[in-house]
Amino acid sequence: MKTKVAIQGVKGSYHHEATDNYLKNEFELLECDTFKQLAKALAKGKVDKAVMAIENTIAGAILPNYALITKYGLKVVGEIYLSIQHQLMVKKGQNLEDITEVRSHQMALLQCDKYLEKFPNWKIVNDVDTALTAKDIVDQDLNHVAAIASRKAAEVYGLDILASSIQTYQDNFTRFFVLQREHNDYEDFNKVSMRFSVPHKSGALVDVLNQIAECGINMDKIQSVPIIDKPWEYSFHIDITFENKEQYYTLLGKIARKLTDLEILGEYKKGKE
């Protein structure tokens, strides 16, 4: 049986493309309108895995998704780095001169603003999803309308790409978590995502960060997230990488008494950037 995977968005979305890169077509998709719907589907066992965007090199971290991972007790079992390449696509037979309107998600439109400035007569329309705009062109048989979406969307919906990689900044990447309900028992993991809290006193966080450095561990990411019922207090999500697991186990021993809370979100193999 194929692995069932929940994604946010429809077929042809960047979530779909990331999933395809990770699982190589050996999966069934559950399309979710929201990240909360995705998290609930995984938590309730409707799917085997979920693929969730967690940060982008331009837009930054997606803070609500950190909260969803904690709320639903989800575990990180892998990660995917995807180069976000925006394509301008139309119904087959249409060309650049036919376009009067361009639709996409607001973020994609902003990321392609320099290209769109070349065509001041085009009407720019914000939509809820990049791939959904591509799907609508086919479903509604739209002439004179272009979508900005992924190459995967053009393949799925049979659209013609008129301009490739039109994003202003070419180094635009999104990082996705691969999630399950339970940890995977990896023998050769070299990356860990964890969430912790420290006493609300001066120097508490610095003390923990110093221990990470002393163990020879690289901290790839740190993200503070507000603790809902404790105003002005924060938990910290960090990603660490290391050459051998002994460094990691030594670190846990050193920081255990320095923390008020610790949750290992996932032990997994570092993704290819």
C-alpha positions in Angstrom: 0.0 0.0 0.0 1.1 3.5 -0.7 2.0 5.9 2.1 -0.9 8.3 2.8 0.5 11.9 3.2 -1.4 15.0 4.3 -0.3 18.3 2.7 -1.6 21.9 2.9 -3.0 22.9 -0.5 -3.9 20.9 -3.6 -2.0 18.8 -6.0 0.6 20.8 -7.8 1.4 22.9 -4.7 4.9 23.3 -3.4 3.9 20.9 -0.6 3.1 18.3 -3.3 6.5 19.0 -5.0 8.4 18.6 -1.7 6.5 15.3 -0.9 7.3 14.0 -4.4 11.0 14.8 -3.9 11.0 13.0 -0.6 8.9 9.9 -1.3 9.4 9.5 -5.1 5.8 9.1 -6.1 5.1 6.3 -3.6 2.3 8.1 -1.9 -1.3 9.1 -1.8 -2.2 12.7 -1.0 -4.7 14.1 1.4 -5.3 17.7 0.4 -5.9 20.0 3.4 -7.2 23.6 3.3 -5.2 24.6 6.5 -2.2 23.5 8.5 -4.5 22.8 11.4 -6.5 20.4 9.3 -3.3 18.7 8.3 -2.1 18.4 11.9 -5.5 17.0 13.0 -5.6 14.5 10.1 -2.2 13.1 11.2 -3.0 13.1 14.9 -6.2 11.1 14.2 -4.5 8.5 12.1 -6.2 9.4 8.8 -2.7 9.5 7.2 0.7 8.0 7.8 2.7 11.1 7.4 2.3 14.9 6.9 4.6 17.4 5.1 4.5 20.8 6.6 6.3 24.0 5.7 8.2 25.4 8.7 10.3 28.2 7.4 11.3 30.2 4.3 14.5 32.1 3.5 12.5 35.2 2.6 9.4 35.1 4.8 11.0 33.5 7.8 9.6 31.0 10.3 5.9 29.9 10.3 5.3 30.3 14.0 1.8 28.8 14.1 3.1 25.6 12.7 5.5 25.2 15.7 2.5 25.5 18.0 0.5 22.9 16.0 3.4 20.4 16.2 3.4 20.7 20.0 -0.4 20.9 20.4 -1.0 17.6 18.5 2.1 15.8 19.7 3.6 15.3 16.2 7.1 14.0 15.7 9.7 15.2 13.1 11.1 12.2 11.1 12.7 14.1 8.2 13.2 17.4 6.5 13.0 18.7 2.9 14.6 21.8 1.4 12.9 23.0 -1.7 14.0 25.7 -4.1 10.9 27.8 -4.7 10.8 28.4 -8.5 7.8 30.4 -9.6 6.5 29.8 -13.2 4.0 31.9 -15.2 1.5 29.5 -16.8 -1.6 29.6 -19.0 -4.2 27.4 -20.6 -2.7 25.6 -23.7 -2.8 27.8 -26.8 -2.6 31.1 -24.9 0.5 33.3 -25.2 2.0 36.3 -23.4 0.0 38.8 -25.5 -3.3 37.2 -24.5 -2.8 37.8 -20.8 -4.9 40.4 -19.0 -4.9 39.0 -15.5 -2.5 37.2 -13.2 -3.5 35.2 -10.2 -1.6 33.6 -7.3 -1.0 33.6 -3.6 -0.1 37.0 -2.2 3.4 35.9 -1.2 4.2 34.5 -4.7 3.0 37.7 -6.3 5.3 39.7 -4.0 8.2 37.4 -4.7 7.7 38.0 -8.5 7.1 41.8 -8.3 10.0 42.8 -10.5 8.9 40.6 -13.3 5.2 41.7 -13.0 6.3 45.4 -13.2 7.2 44.8 -16.8 3.5 44.4 -17.6 1.7 47.3 -15.9 -1.6 46.6 -17.8 -2.0 43.2 -16.2 -4.6 43.0 -13.4 -3.0 41.3 -10.3 -5.3 39.2 -8.2 -4.5 37.7 -4.8 -5.7 34.1 -4.3 -5.6 31.6 -1.5 -3.1 29.1 -3.1 -0.6 29.0 -5.9 -1.6 25.6 -7.3 -5.4 26.4 -6.9 -5.0 29.3 -9.3 -3.5 26.9 -11.9 -6.3 24.4 -11.2 -9.0 27.1 -11.7 -7.7 27.9 -15.2 -8.5 24.4 -16.3 -11.6 23.8 -14.2 -13.2 27.2 -15.3 -11.6 27.1 -18.9 -10.2 30.6 -18.3 -8.8 32.5 -21.2 -6.5 35.6 -20.8 -5.7 34.5 -17.2 -2.2 33.4 -16.0 -1.3 31.7 -12.8 2.0 31.9 -10.9 2.7 28.5 -9.4 5.2 25.6 -9.4 6.4 23.5 -12.4 4.6 20.6 -10.7 1.3 22.5 -11.0 1.8 23.0 -14.8 2.5 19.3 -15.1 -0.5 18.2 -13.0 -3.0 20.6 -14.8 -1.6 20.5 -18.3 -0.7 24.2 -18.5 1.9 25.9 -20.7 4.7 27.7 -19.0 5.4 31.0 -20.7 8.2 32.2 -18.3 10.3 30.2 -15.9 11.8 31.1 -12.5 10.4 34.6 -12.5 11.0 35.2 -8.7 13.0 38.3 -7.9 15.4 36.5 -5.7 16.7 33.1 -7.0 17.9 31.9 -3.6 14.4 31.3 -2.3 14.1 28.1 -0.3 11.4 26.6 1.9 12.1 24.0 4.6 9.5 21.4 5.2 9.2 19.0 8.1 8.1 15.4 7.5 5.9 14.5 10.4 4.5 11.3 12.0 2.6 10.4 15.1 5.6 8.5 16.5 9.3 8.8 16.4 11.3 6.7 13.9 14.0 4.6 15.4 16.9 5.9 13.3 20.4 4.5 14.0 22.3 7.1 12.0 20.5 10.3 12.8 22.6 13.5 12.8 20.0 16.2 13.4 17.6 16.8 16.3 14.7 19.2 16.7 13.7 20.0 20.3 11.6 22.4 22.3 12.6 23.5 25.8 12.0 26.2 28.4 14.4 27.7 30.9 13.9 29.4 34.3 12.7 33.0 33.9 16.0 34.5 35.1 19.0 36.3 33.7 21.5 34.2 31.8 19.4 31.0 31.8 19.2 30.7 28.0 22.8 31.7 27.5 23.9 29.0 29.9 22.2 26.3 27.7 23.6 27.8 24.5 27.1 27.7 25.9 26.7 24.0 26.7 25.7 23.4 23.1 28.9 25.1 21.9 31.1 23.3 24.4 29.8 19.9 23.2 31.0 20.8 19.6 27.4 20.8 18.4 26.2 23.2 15.7 22.9 25.0 16.3 21.2 25.4 12.9 18.1 27.2 14.1 16.7 28.8 17.2 13.1 30.1 17.4 11.3 31.6 20.3 7.6 30.9 20.7 5.4 32.6 23.3 4.1 30.4 26.1 0.3 31.1 25.9 -0.5 31.0 29.6 2.7 32.7 30.8 2.9 36.4 29.5 6.4 37.4 28.4 7.8 33.9 28.8 8.9 31.8 25.8 9.8 28.3 24.9 12.6 27.8 22.4 12.7 25.5 19.4 16.1 24.6 18.2 17.6 22.4 15.5 21.1 20.9 16.2 23.5 18.9 14.1 26.5 16.9 15.1 29.1 14.4 13.9 28.3 11.7 16.3 25.4 10.8 18.7 27.6 10.9 21.8 27.9 14.6 21.5 24.1 14.8 21.6 23.7 12.4 24.5 26.4 14.3 26.4 24.5 17.6 25.8 21.3 16.1 27.2 23.1 15.2 30.4 24.5 18.6 30.8 21.4 20.6 30.2 18.7 18.4 31.8 18.8 20.2 35.2 19.0 23.7 33.6 15.6 23.3 31.9 12.1 23.6 33.2 10.7 21.7 30.2 12.2 19.6 27.4 10.5 17.8 24.5 12.4 16.0 21.7 10.4 16.7 18.6 12.5 14.5 16.3 15.8 12.7 15.7 16.4 12.3 12.0 18.9 12.6 9.1 19.7 16.1 8.0 18.2 17.0 4.6 20.1 18.1 1.6 20.1 21.9 1.3 
